């Protein structure tokens, strides 16, 4: 059995998939290892990121002082690949730093590998950091976004998860609904209607199952 949850944290909003039995967990882990599970994210970023492309930029592993205290510190860069697509842009009449206006972009992201903070680091590498990213982002832009538009946290949304039912083989697609912060941002920036599948929580499968995946 598996449980589908929609989670909100100070770092990420979106879909969380949990195996409630060892067999379900094993089968799901197998899909992840074989890159059979597709993940889609959306982010609000600094500036206008308008193109569609694939970024292949290896990343050195970021180690946590507590969780990774026994991990090797001499590992080289690991392959990291992200497909990204600019969906919309806006220029707001709010001064940030030396600029009289502030530009934001709405971006769709599909990671092809699963490195720690991959999306945040890749967007920072592109010079379009995610708004609200306190580690890899633009602190001045973060403060401006929070003050003027209520963007008080990392504006990264785990929008969609597509996988195969671990027991029946049916295709499953889960959409995570947007919270008030995201909906307010879309309204202020004139982007309402661009993410219609995420305006409510939705679970799609041929059998019409909802909430739990049972064996």
N, C-alpha and C positions, 0 to 999 in steps of 0.2 A: 504494500500500500504506500502511496505517496501523498503528500499534502502540499497544496499550492497556497502560498501566502502572498499578500501584497504588503510590503514592509516600508515603513518610513523611518529614517534615521537622520542624524545631522549631516551625514555624508552622502546618502543615496536613497532615492525613492524608487520602488519597483518590485519586480517579481522575485520571489525566493522559492526554490523548489527543494523539498525535503523528502527523503526516503524514510518511511515509518517502519520498514522491515529490512532485514539485512539483504534479502534477495532483491527487493526493489532498489535499495541503495547501490547494490553491486551492478545491476543492469543500467541504472542511470549513470553511474560512474564510468561504465564502459562506453556509453554514448558520448560522454564528455571527452574521454581519452581519445576516441576515434573521430573527434570533431564533427559529430553528427547532430549536435545541438546548436541551433543558430540563435544568437542573441542580438538584439537591436536596442540601441540607446539613443536618447536625444539629449542635447546639451545647448545651453545658451552661452555663447563665447564672446570674447572681446573682439571687436572689429568685424569686418565683412569677409567671411570665408564662403566663397561663392561656387567654387569648382567641385567636381566629383573626381575622386582619385583614390589610389591605394598607397598608403604610407608603409614602407618596409624599412623600419628603423630599429635596430637592435637596442635593447635596454639592459643596463647593468641592474642586477637585482637590488631592490631596496630592502634593507634588513631592519627589523624591529628589534630594539634593544632587549625586550623581554621575550617575545614570541620566537625570535630567531637567534637567541644568544648562543646556540650551539651550531649555527649554520656557518659554512665556509665564507670567508670574506674576500677570497681571491678569485671568485668565479668571474669569468669574462662575460661580455655582453651576450644576452640570449635573443634569439629571433623574436621579433614582435611586429605583427602586421595588422593594420587597421584600414578598413574601407570607410571612407567618409564622403558625405554629400551635403553641400550647402542647400538649405531649404528656403531661407528667407533672411533679409537684412532690414535694419532700421537705423535711422540716425535721429537721436533724441536731442532736444534743445537744452541740454544740461552740460555744463562745463566740467571736465575732468582733467586735472593737471593743467597743462598749457593749452589744451584744445577747448574751443568754445562749445563743441558738441560732443556727444558720446555715441559711438557706433556699437551695435550688437548684431550677432548672427545666430540663427537657429540651424543646428547641424544634426544630421542623422549619422549614427556610427554603428559599424558592425565589426567587432574585433574578431580576427581570424586566429589569434593566439590569446593566451590568458595570463599575461604578465601582471604583476602587482602594480596597480595604478596606471595601467597601460594607456587608457584613454586620456586621462589627465596629463600624463607625460607626453604623449604624442601630440596633443593639441598645444601644449606649451612649446613643444619643438617647432610647431608650425607658426608660432607667434600669435596664436589665438587661444589663450588659456581660458578654461571654463570659469565663468563668473562664480565667485564664492569659494574657489580653491585656495585655501590658506597656505598650502605648501608649495604648489607649482604655479600658482596664479599671480595676478597683478593686484597687489594689496590696495593700491589707489582705486582701481576699478571696482574691487570688491566693496570698498567703503562707499563709493558712489552708488553702486547698484543697491546696496542695502538702504542707504539714506533716501534715495529718490524713488525707488521702485519696489521696495520691500523684498529684495532678493537677499534674504538673511542667511542662506546656506548654499552649499554646493549645488549648482543648477545642472545636475546630471540625473537623468531619469532612465531606469531600466525598463524600457517600454514594452518589449515583446520577447517571448521565449517560444521557440518552435522545436518540438521534439517528437519522438515516436513513443507511443504508450509502451511501457516496458513489458507488458503481458499480452496485450491484444495486437500490437503492431500498428494501431491506428495513429494517424498524424494528429498532433495536438498543437494548438497555438494559444498562448495565453497573453493577454494584453493587460498591462497595469494602468489603472486610472490615474489621472493627474490630480494633484492636491491643490489646495487654494492658492499657494504661492505660485505654482506653475500657471494656473488658470488666470490669475491676476496679471502675470507677466505677459501671457499671450494676448490678453485684452489690451493692455497698455501699449504693446508694440504692434498692434494690428495684425496679429498672427492667428486669431481664432479661426478654427476650421481647418488648419493645416495638419493637425494631429487628431482626426476624428475618431480613430479607433481607441484613443486613450482618454477620451472624455468620460468614460465610465469603465469599470472593471468588467472584463469580458473573458469568457473561457469557451473556446470553440473546438468541438470534436464531432465526428460523424454521429456518435451515439447520443450526443447531447448531455454528456456527463458534466458535472459541475462541482468544483471545490476539491473533492478527493478523487484520486485514481486508485481503484481497488483491483486486487488480483482476482 
